[in-house]
Amino acid sequence: MHVLPQVLLRAGDRLSAAEVGILASVGAAFVSTHPAPCVAVLSTGDELAPPDTPAGALPFGAVRDSNRPMLLAGARARLLASPRACLSPTHSRAGGCLPTARPWHRA
């Protein structure tokens, strides 16, 4: 009896325990994979304050940074590797932004 080949997994499928079991059941002991991309979110702007800043402590013209938590949540929802975030003032010189950034969250 001849069995026609079937597609069990497609390129881009995430490998969880179930997919690894499927691969093992058909004799695929080794497969080529790619690691999840690493993501960094850098919010810049002198007006940005961490989201947990109390309303009475916000300086005049400051706003809570809402984009960074949103982007990190999106990265975590897509299972990206260790999303990180930091806040950097706008006036940092080009190339000097990251060393002076203040980390405030790590997923």
N, CA, C and O atoms as a printed pandas DataFrame, in Angstrom:
     atom_number atom_name residue_name chain_id  residue_number  x_coord  y_coord  z_coord
0              1         N          MET        A               1    0.844   -1.176    0.000
1              2        CA          MET        A               1    0.000    0.000    0.000
2              3         C          MET        A               1    0.887    1.236    0.000
3              4         O          MET        A               1    1.826    1.347    0.788
4              5         N          HIS        A               2    0.573    2.154   -0.893
5              6        CA          HIS        A               2    1.351    3.397   -1.023
6              7         C          HIS        A               2    0.607    4.535   -0.315
7              8         O          HIS        A               2   -0.577    4.765   -0.560
8              9         N          VAL        A               3    1.321    5.238    0.565
9             10        CA          VAL        A               3    0.713    6.355    1.295
10            11         C          VAL        A               3    1.174    7.655    0.645
11            12         O          VAL        A               3    2.370    7.871    0.450
12            13         N          LEU        A               4    0.230    8.506    0.315
13            14        CA          LEU        A               4    0.568    9.793   -0.277
14            15         C          LEU        A               4    1.141   10.724    0.784
15            16         O          LEU        A               4    0.671   10.724    1.922
16            17         N          PRO        A               5    2.154   11.522    0.428
17            18        CA          PRO        A               5    2.710   12.452    1.409
18            19         C          PRO        A               5    1.681   13.498    1.826
19            20         O          PRO        A               5    0.866   13.941    1.018
20            21         N          GLN        A               6    1.730   13.878    3.079
21            22        CA          GLN        A               6    0.844   14.905    3.613
22            23         C          GLN        A               6    1.677   15.974    4.305
23            24         O          GLN        A               6    2.719   15.688    4.895
24            25         N          VAL        A               7    1.202   17.198    4.222
25            26        CA          VAL        A               7    1.860   18.296    4.918
26            27         C          VAL        A               7    1.391   18.277    6.371
27            28         O          VAL        A               7    0.197   18.400    6.645
28            29         N          LEU        A               8    2.331   18.122    7.296
29            30        CA          LEU        A               8    1.998   18.104    8.715
30            31         C          LEU        A               8    2.233   19.475    9.355
31            32         O          LEU        A               8    1.455   19.916   10.202
32            33         N          LEU        A               9    3.306   20.137    8.944
33            34        CA          LEU        A               9    3.650   21.463    9.451
34            35         C          LEU        A               9    4.121   22.305    8.282
35            36         O          LEU        A               9    4.695   21.792    7.322
36            37         N          ARG        A              10    3.877   23.580    8.371
37            38        CA          ARG        A              10    4.300   24.498    7.318
38            39         C          ARG        A              10    5.398   25.420    7.834
39            40         O          ARG        A              10    5.537   25.625    9.040
40            41         N          ALA        A              11    6.166   25.966    6.916
41            42        CA          ALA        A              11    7.187   26.945    7.284
42            43         C          ALA        A              11    6.519   28.076    8.053
43            44         O          ALA        A              11    5.487   28.597    7.628
44            45         N          GLY        A              12    7.095   28.450    9.163
45            46        CA          GLY        A              12    6.545   29.528    9.976
46            47         C          GLY        A              12    5.700   29.038   11.134
47            48         O          GLY        A              12    5.392   29.818   12.036
48            49         N          ASP        A              13    5.307   27.746   11.138
49            50        CA          ASP        A              13    4.558   27.212   12.274
50            51         C          ASP        A              13    5.431   27.240   13.519
51            52         O          ASP        A              13    6.628   26.960   13.452
52            53         N          ARG        A              14    4.835   27.576   14.644
53            54        CA          ARG        A              14    5.558   27.555   15.912
54            55         C          ARG        A              14    5.622   26.118   16.415
55            56         O          ARG        A              14    4.661   25.358   16.296
56            57         N          LEU        A              15    6.770   25.763   16.977
57            58        CA          LEU        A              15    6.945   24.405   17.479
58            59         C          LEU        A              15    6.693   24.366   18.979
59            60         O          LEU        A              15    7.506   24.846   19.769
60            61         N          SER        A              16    5.571   23.795   19.360
61            62        CA          SER        A              16    5.275   23.548   20.769
62            63         C          SER        A              16    5.483   22.056   21.006
63            64         O          SER        A              16    5.957   21.345   20.120
64            65         N          ALA        A              17    5.136   21.592   22.174
65            66        CA          ALA        A              17    5.301   20.171   22.485
66            67         C          ALA        A              17    4.522   19.296   21.505
67            68         O          ALA        A              17    5.005   18.238   21.103
68            69         N          ALA        A              18    3.328   19.728   21.120
69            70        CA          ALA        A              18    2.511   18.932   20.198
70            71         C          ALA        A              18    3.196   18.781   18.844
71            72         O          ALA        A              18    3.226   17.686   18.283
72            73         N          GLU        A              19    3.740   19.864   18.321
73            74        CA          GLU        A              19    4.411   19.803   17.010
74            75         C          GLU        A              19    5.672   18.950   17.076
75            76         O          GLU        A              19    5.972   18.223   16.129
76            77         N          VAL        A              20    6.403   19.024   18.163
77            78        CA          VAL        A              20    7.597   18.183   18.322
78            79         C          VAL        A              20    7.180   16.714   18.348
79            80         O          VAL        A              20    7.870   15.865   17.783
80            81         N          GLY        A              21    6.060   16.408   18.998
81            82        CA          GLY        A              21    5.550   15.029   19.007
82            83         C          GLY        A              21    5.182   14.554   17.617
83            84         O          GLY        A              21    5.464   13.413   17.251
84            85         N          ILE        A              22    4.551   15.424   16.837
85            86        CA          ILE        A              22    4.195   15.076   15.457
86            87         C          ILE        A              22    5.461   14.774   14.658
87            88         O          ILE        A              22    5.525   13.776   13.941
88            89         N          LEU        A              23    6.460   15.634   14.783
89            90        CA          LEU        A              23    7.712   15.419   14.052
90            91         C          LEU        A              23    8.359   14.094   14.445
91            92         O          LEU        A              23    8.821   13.349   13.581
92            93         N          ALA        A              24    8.394   13.798   15.737
93            94        CA          ALA        A              24    8.993   12.544   16.198
94            95         C          ALA        A              24    8.214   11.334   15.675
95            96         O          ALA        A              24    8.805   10.306   15.346
96            97         N          SER        A              25    6.886   11.463   15.601
97            98        CA          SER        A              25    6.075   10.322   15.168
98            99         C          SER        A              25    6.293    9.947   13.711
99           100         O          SER        A              25    5.993    8.824   13.308
100          101         N          VAL        A              26    6.815   10.881   12.915
101          102        CA          VAL        A              26    7.083   10.586   11.504
102          103         C          VAL        A              26    8.580   10.434   11.235
103          104         O          VAL        A              26    9.010   10.393   10.083
104          105         N          GLY        A              27    9.371   10.349   12.312
105          106        CA          GLY        A              27   10.803   10.099   12.162
106          107         C          GLY        A              27   11.649   11.314   11.887
107          108         O          GLY        A              27   12.809   11.179   11.499
108          109         N          ALA        A              28   11.108   12.491   12.075
109          110        CA          ALA        A              28   11.883   13.726   11.854
110          111         C          ALA        A              28   12.572   14.108   13.162
111          112         O          ALA        A              28   12.045   14.895   13.948
112          113         N          ALA        A              29   13.751   13.543   13.381
113          114        CA          ALA        A              29   14.480   13.785   14.630
114          115         C          ALA        A              29   15.143   15.157   14.632
115          116         O          ALA        A              29   15.371   15.724   15.701
116          117         N          PHE        A              30   15.456   15.698   13.467
117          118        CA          PHE        A              30   16.112   17.002   13.363
118          119         C          PHE        A              30   15.407   17.830   12.294
119          120         O          PHE        A              30   15.131   17.336   11.201
120          121         N          VAL        A              31   15.119   19.075   12.610
121          122        CA          VAL        A              31   14.511   19.992   11.646
122          123         C          VAL        A              31   15.224   21.332   11.743
123          124         O          VAL        A              31   15.794   21.675   12.779
124          125         N          SER        A              32   15.184   22.076   10.660
125          126        CA          SER        A              32   15.771   23.415   10.668
126          127         C          SER        A              32   14.760   24.388   11.266
127          128         O          SER        A              32   13.590   24.395   10.882
128          129         N          THR        A              33   15.216   25.205   12.206
129          130        CA          THR        A              33   14.345   26.188   12.842
130          131         C          THR        A              33   15.057   27.531   12.927
131          132         O          THR        A              33   16.258   27.636   12.675
132          133         N          HIS        A              34   14.302   28.535   13.282
133          134        CA          HIS        A              34   14.841   29.863   13.516
134          135         C          HIS        A              34   14.376   30.319   14.890
135          136         O          HIS        A              34   13.211   30.123   15.238
136          137         N          PRO        A              35   15.256   30.920   15.676
137          138        CA          PRO        A              35   14.817   31.397   16.995
138          139         C          PRO        A              35   13.869   32.589   16.856
139          140         O          PRO        A              35   13.867   33.288   15.843
140          141         N          ALA        A              36   13.075   32.797   17.884
141          142        CA          ALA        A              36   12.194   33.960   17.890
142          143         C          ALA        A              36   13.054   35.221   17.898
143          144         O          ALA        A              36   14.079   35.257   18.579
144          145         N          PRO        A              37   12.661   36.249   17.158
145          146        CA          PRO        A              37   13.452   37.479   17.156
146          147         C          PRO        A              37   13.428   38.150   18.521
147          148         O          PRO        A              37   12.449   38.050   19.260
148          149         N          CYS        A              38   14.502   38.822   18.839
149          150        CA          CYS        A              38   14.602   39.590   20.076
150          151         C          CYS        A              38   14.135   41.015   19.779
151          152         O          CYS        A              38   14.507   41.587   18.755
152          153         N          VAL        A              39   13.334   41.580   20.656
153          154        CA          VAL        A              39   12.738   42.885   20.426
154          155         C          VAL        A              39   13.144   43.846   21.536
155          156         O          VAL        A              39   13.167   43.481   22.712
156          157         N          ALA        A              40   13.460   45.066   21.151
157          158        CA          ALA        A              40   13.699   46.137   22.114
158          159         C          ALA        A              40   12.805   47.312   21.735
159          160         O          ALA        A              40   12.704   47.670   20.562
160          161         N          VAL        A              41   12.164   47.900   22.719
161          162        CA          VAL        A              41   11.302   49.052   22.493
162          163         C          VAL        A              41   11.933   50.229   23.217
163          164         O          VAL        A              41   12.142   50.180   24.429
164          165         N          LEU        A              42   12.232   51.268   22.487
165          166        CA          LEU        A              42   12.856   52.459   23.055
166          167         C          LEU        A              42   11.926   53.636   22.856
167          168         O          LEU        A              42   11.719   54.088   21.730
168          169         N          SER        A              43   11.369   54.130   23.935
169          170        CA          SER        A              43   10.511   55.316   23.869
170          171         C          SER        A              43   11.387   56.539   24.105
171          172         O          SER        A              43   12.183   56.565   25.043
172          173         N          THR        A              44   11.242   57.544   23.260
173          174        CA          THR        A              44   12.029   58.761   23.438
174          175         C          THR        A              44   11.102   59.958   23.579
175          176         O          THR        A              44   10.018   60.000   22.997
176          177         N          GLY        A              45   11.538   60.898   24.339
177          178        CA          GLY        A              45   10.791   62.134   24.494
178          179         C          GLY        A              45   10.883   62.655   25.914
179          180         O          GLY        A              45   10.665   61.913   26.871
180          181         N          ASP        A              46   11.202   63.916   26.049
181          182        CA          ASP        A              46   11.310   64.531   27.370
182          183         C          ASP        A              46    9.958   64.583   28.072
183          184         O          ASP        A              46    9.899   64.711   29.295
184          185         N          GLU        A              47    8.880   64.485   27.315
185          186        CA          GLU        A              47    7.543   64.593   27.894
186          187         C          GLU        A              47    7.031   63.266   28.462
187          188         O          GLU        A              47    5.982   63.243   29.105
188          189         N          LEU        A              48    7.746   62.171   28.237
189          190        CA          LEU        A              48    7.262   60.854   28.637
190          191         C          LEU        A              48    7.599   60.532   30.090
191          192         O          LEU        A              48    8.706   60.786   30.566
192          193         N          ALA        A              49    6.619   59.972   30.770
193          194        CA          ALA        A              49    6.785   59.516   32.144
194          195         C          ALA        A              49    6.371   58.050   32.195
195          196         O          ALA        A              49    5.535   57.624   31.398
196          197         N          PRO        A              50    6.940   57.263   33.121
197          198        CA          PRO        A              50    6.506   55.877   33.252
198          199         C          PRO        A              50    5.003   55.805   33.517
199          200         O          PRO        A              50    4.441   56.710   34.133
200          201         N          PRO        A              51    4.345   54.734   33.057
201          202        CA          PRO        A              51    2.894   54.635   33.181
202          203         C          PRO        A              51    2.378   54.687   34.617
203          204         O          PRO        A              51    1.235   55.082   34.847
204          205         N          ASP        A              52    3.200   54.295   35.579
205          206        CA          ASP        A              52    2.732   54.268   36.967
206          207         C          ASP        A              52    2.949   55.589   37.706
207          208         O          ASP        A              52    2.766   55.655   38.922
208          209         N          THR        A              53    3.338   56.637   36.983
209          210        CA          THR        A              53    3.514   57.942   37.610
210          211         C          THR        A              53    2.158   58.475   38.082
211          212         O          THR        A              53    1.226   58.588   37.286
212          213         N          PRO        A              54    2.043   58.807   39.394
213          214        CA          PRO        A              54    0.763   59.340   39.879
214          215         C          PRO        A              54    0.413   60.653   39.178
215          216         O          PRO        A              54    1.298   61.420   38.800
216          217         N          ALA        A              55   -0.885   60.903   39.010
217          218        CA          ALA        A              55   -1.337   62.113   38.306
218          219         C          ALA        A              55   -0.752   63.379   38.925
219          220         O          ALA        A              55   -0.350   64.287   38.199
220          221         N          GLY        A              56   -0.697   63.453   40.242
221          222        CA          GLY        A              56   -0.174   64.643   40.905
222          223         C          GLY        A              56    1.325   64.816   40.745
223          224         O          GLY        A              56    1.851   65.898   41.004
224          225         N          ALA        A              57    2.027   63.762   40.321
225          226        CA          ALA        A              57    3.480   63.833   40.172
226          227         C          ALA        A              57    3.915   64.089   38.732
227          228         O          ALA        A              57    5.108   64.245   38.471
228          229         N          LEU        A              58    2.960   64.135   37.785
229          230        CA          LEU        A              58    3.318   64.405   36.390
230          231         C          LEU        A              58    3.709   65.872   36.243
231          232         O          LEU        A              58    2.917   66.752   36.582
232          233         N          PRO        A              59    4.909   66.154   35.746
233          234        CA          PRO        A              59    5.283   67.546   35.503
234          235         C          PRO        A              59    4.387   68.165   34.433
235          236         O          PRO        A              59    3.763   67.450   33.649
236          237         N          PHE        A              60    4.328   69.484   34.402
237          238        CA          PHE        A              60    3.531   70.181   33.403
238          239         C          PHE        A              60    3.974   69.743   32.007
239          240         O          PHE        A              60    5.165   69.756   31.696
240          241         N          GLY        A              61    3.021   69.361   31.177
241          242        CA          GLY        A              61    3.305   68.959   29.794
242          243         C          GLY        A              61    3.706   67.506   29.640
243          244         O          GLY        A              61    3.876   67.040   28.514
244          245         N          ALA        A              62    3.863   66.768   30.741
245          246        CA          ALA        A              62    4.261   65.361   30.658
246          247         C          ALA        A              62    3.044   64.476   30.387
247          248         O          ALA        A              62    1.918   64.812   30.755
248          249         N          VAL        A              63    3.293   63.354   29.746
249          250        CA          VAL        A              63    2.262   62.345   29.500
250          251         C          VAL        A              63    2.833   60.984   29.863
251          252         O          VAL        A              63    4.036   60.742   29.767
252          253         N          ARG        A              64    1.939   60.109   30.279
253          254        CA          ARG        A              64    2.390   58.736   30.563
254          255         C          ARG        A              64    2.688   58.031   29.245
255          256         O          ARG        A              64    1.964   58.180   28.261
256          257         N          ASP        A              65    3.759   57.270   29.251
257          258        CA          ASP        A              65    4.159   56.509   28.065
258          259         C          ASP        A              65    3.216   55.326   27.896
259          260         O          ASP        A              65    3.335   54.335   28.617
260          261         N          SER        A              66    2.287   55.416   26.962
261          262        CA          SER        A              66    1.325   54.337   26.726
262          263         C          SER        A              66    1.724   53.449   25.552
263          264         O          SER        A              66    1.280   52.304   25.467
264          265         N          ASN        A              67    2.547   53.956   24.654
265          266        CA          ASN        A              67    2.930   53.158   23.482
266          267         C          ASN        A              67    3.839   51.997   23.850
267          268         O          ASN        A              67    3.710   50.901   23.306
268          269         N          ARG        A              68    4.761   52.241   24.777
269          270        CA          ARG        A              68    5.724   51.198   25.129
270          271         C          ARG        A              68    5.028   49.969   25.713
271          272         O          ARG        A              68    5.296   48.863   25.245
272          273         N          PRO        A              69    4.139   50.103   26.720
273          274        CA          PRO        A              69    3.468   48.900   27.225
274          275         C          PRO        A              69    2.633   48.199   26.150
275          276         O          PRO        A              69    2.544   46.971   26.132
276          277         N          MET        A              70    2.029   48.974   25.263
277          278        CA          MET        A              70    1.234   48.382   24.190
278          279         C          MET        A              70    2.125   47.554   23.262
279          280         O          MET        A              70    1.780   46.423   22.920
280          281         N          LEU        A              71    3.263   48.108   22.856
281          282        CA          LEU        A              71    4.165   47.391   21.947
282          283         C          LEU        A              71    4.763   46.154   22.616
283          284         O          LEU        A              71    4.917   45.114   21.975
284          285         N          LEU        A              72    5.100   46.265   23.905
285          286        CA          LEU        A              72    5.629   45.106   24.624
286          287         C          LEU        A              72    4.578   44.003   24.749
287          288         O          LEU        A              72    4.897   42.823   24.608
288          289         N          ALA        A              73    3.336   44.383   25.012
289          290        CA          ALA        A              73    2.261   43.387   25.097
290          291         C          ALA        A              73    2.086   42.683   23.756
291          292         O          ALA        A              73    1.876   41.471   23.712
292          293         N          GLY        A              74    2.172   43.435   22.671
293          294        CA          GLY        A              74    2.082   42.827   21.346
294          295         C          GLY        A              74    3.225   41.870   21.083
295          296         O          GLY        A              74    3.025   40.807   20.495
296          297         N          ALA        A              75    4.427   42.236   21.514
297          298        CA          ALA        A              75    5.589   41.352   21.337
298          299         C          ALA        A              75    5.424   40.083   22.154
299          300         O          ALA        A              75    5.701   38.989   21.664
300          301         N          ARG        A              76    4.972   40.220   23.408
301          302        CA          ARG        A              76    4.767   39.033   24.245
302          303         C          ARG        A              76    3.670   38.148   23.670
303          304         O          ARG        A              76    3.782   36.924   23.720
304          305         N          ALA        A              77    2.610   38.744   23.124
305          306        CA          ALA        A              77    1.513   37.963   22.540
306          307         C          ALA        A              77    1.992   37.138   21.357
307          308         O          ALA        A              77    1.420   36.091   21.055
308          309         N          ARG        A              78    3.026   37.600   20.692
309          310        CA          ARG        A              78    3.577   36.869   19.555
310          311         C          ARG        A              78    4.771   36.013   19.959
311          312         O          ARG        A              78    5.499   35.506   19.106
312          313         N          LEU        A              79    4.966   35.857   21.258
313          314        CA          LEU        A              79    6.001   34.994   21.820
314          315         C          LEU        A              79    7.408   35.374   21.376
315          316         O          LEU        A              79    8.252   34.499   21.186
316          317         N          LEU        A              80    7.667   36.657   21.211
317          318        CA          LEU        A              80    9.009   37.087   20.863
318          319         C          LEU        A              80    9.905   36.973   22.082
319          320         O          LEU        A              80    9.439   37.084   23.216
320          321         N          ALA        A              81   11.181   36.755   21.852
321          322        CA          ALA        A              81   12.112   36.502   22.939
322          323         C          ALA        A              81   12.383   37.752   23.773
323          324         O          ALA        A              81   12.798   38.782   23.241
324          325         N          SER        A              82   12.150   37.659   25.059
325          326        CA          SER        A              82   12.510   38.666   26.060
326          327         C          SER        A              82   12.375   40.108   25.599
327          328         O          SER        A              82   13.385   40.799   25.468
328          329         N          PRO        A              83   11.165   40.583   25.350
329          330        CA          PRO        A              83   11.062   41.997   24.981
330          331         C          PRO        A              83   11.569   42.883   26.109
331          332         O          PRO        A              83   11.297   42.617   27.280
332          333         N          ARG        A              84   12.300   43.928   25.767
333          334        CA          ARG        A              84   12.848   44.869   26.741
334          335         C          ARG        A              84   12.406   46.269   26.360
335          336         O          ARG        A              84   12.063   46.542   25.210
336          337         N          ALA        A              85   12.420   47.141   27.340
337          338        CA          ALA        A              85   12.019   48.519   27.070
338          339         C          ALA        A              85   12.837   49.465   27.914
339          340         O          ALA        A              85   13.268   49.124   29.016
340          341         N          CYS        A              86   13.045   50.652   27.391
341          342        CA          CYS        A              86   13.673   51.700   28.174
342          343         C          CYS        A              86   13.199   53.052   27.676
343          344         O          CYS        A              86   12.670   53.181   26.572
344          345         N          LEU        A              87   13.400   54.052   28.512
345          346        CA          LEU        A              87   12.959   55.411   28.236
346          347         C          LEU        A              87   14.190   56.273   28.068
347          348         O          LEU        A              87   15.096   56.225   28.899
348          349         N          SER        A              88   14.238   57.055   27.016
349          350        CA          SER        A              88   15.385   57.911   26.756
350          351         C          SER        A              88   14.894   59.303   26.391
351          352         O          SER        A              88   13.966   59.435   25.593
352          353         N          PRO        A              89   15.499   60.348   26.959
353          354        CA          PRO        A              89   15.076   61.702   26.606
354          355         C          PRO        A              89   15.371   62.025   25.152
355          356         O          PRO        A              89   16.309   61.485   24.566
356          357         N          THR        A              90   14.568   62.906   24.573
357          358        CA          THR        A              90   14.717   63.298   23.175
358          359         C          THR        A              90   16.067   63.939   22.909
359          360         O          THR        A              90   16.645   63.737   21.841
360          361         N          HIS        A              91   16.578   64.707   23.862
361          362        CA          HIS        A              91   17.774   65.492   23.612
362          363         C          HIS        A              91   19.072   64.688   23.644
363          364         O          HIS        A              91   20.148   65.267   23.494
364          365         N          SER        A              92   18.998   63.367   23.837
365          366        CA          SER        A              92   20.221   62.563   23.807
366          367         C          SER        A              92   20.872   62.660   22.435
367          368         O          SER        A              92   20.187   62.704   21.413
368          369         N          ARG        A              93   22.179   62.693   22.422
369          370        CA          ARG        A              93   22.900   62.756   21.151
370          371         C          ARG        A              93   22.784   61.439   20.411
371          372         O          ARG        A              93   22.662   60.379   21.026
372          373         N          ALA        A              94   22.823   61.508   19.105
373          374        CA          ALA        A              94   22.756   60.291   18.290
374          375         C          ALA        A              94   23.876   59.356   18.713
375          376         O          ALA        A              94   25.019   59.782   18.880
376          377         N          GLY        A              95   23.558   58.126   18.879
377          378        CA          GLY        A              95   24.552   57.140   19.286
378          379         C          GLY        A              95   24.724   57.080   20.796
379          380         O          GLY        A              95   25.252   56.093   21.309
380          381         N          GLY        A              96   24.299   58.096   21.515
381          382        CA          GLY        A              96   24.445   58.096   22.961
382          383         C          GLY        A              96   23.138   57.797   23.660
383          384         O          GLY        A              96   23.055   57.882   24.885
384          385         N          CYS        A              97   22.141   57.456   22.918
385          386        CA          CYS        A              97   20.796   57.255   23.444
386          387         C          CYS        A              97   20.704   56.025   24.339
387          388         O          CYS        A              97   20.214   56.110   25.465
388          389         N          LEU        A              98   21.168   54.895   23.850
389          390        CA          LEU        A              98   21.000   53.658   24.607
390          391         C          LEU        A              98   21.794   53.608   25.909
391          392         O          LEU        A              98   21.246   53.170   26.920
392          393         N          PRO        A              99   23.071   54.039   25.935
393          394        CA          PRO        A              99   23.792   53.953   27.205
394          395         C          PRO        A              99   23.179   54.809   28.310
395          396         O          PRO        A              99   23.348   54.490   29.487
396          397         N          THR        A             100   22.478   55.880   27.969
397          398        CA          THR        A             100   21.907   56.746   28.996
398          399         C          THR        A             100   20.441   56.452   29.249
399          400         O          THR        A             100   19.819   57.103   30.088
400          401         N          ALA        A             101   19.878   55.491   28.544
401          402        CA          ALA        A             101   18.459   55.190   28.704
402          403         C          ALA        A             101   18.202   54.596   30.069
403          404         O          ALA        A             101   19.062   53.919   30.634
404          405         N          ARG        A             102   17.013   54.850   30.603
405          406        CA          ARG        A             102   16.622   54.330   31.907
406          407         C          ARG        A             102   15.707   53.129   31.714
407          408         O          ARG        A             102   14.553   53.307   31.323
408          409         N          PRO        A             103   16.185   51.902   31.976
409          410        CA          PRO        A             103   15.294   50.756   31.842
410          411         C          PRO        A             103   14.232   50.804   32.937
411          412         O          PRO        A             103   14.536   51.142   34.081
412          413         N          TRP        A             104   13.009   50.472   32.599
413          414        CA          TRP        A             104   11.969   50.422   33.629
414          415         C          TRP        A             104   11.131   49.175   33.564
415          416         O          TRP        A             104   10.297   48.945   34.440
416          417         N          HIS        A             105   11.331   48.359   32.542
417          418        CA          HIS        A             105   10.501   47.162   32.460
418          419         C          HIS        A             105   11.253   46.071   31.711
419          420         O          HIS        A             105   11.916   46.319   30.704
420          421         N          ARG        A             106   11.131   44.874   32.226
421          422        CA          ARG        A             106   11.613   43.719   31.491
422          423         C          ARG        A             106   10.542   42.651   31.579
423          424         O          ARG        A             106   10.062   42.314   32.662
424          425         N          ALA        A             107   10.178   42.128   30.428
425          426        CA          ALA        A             107    9.105   41.130   30.385
426          427         C          ALA        A             107    9.567   39.840   31.014
427          428         O          ALA        A             107    8.804   38.875   31.074
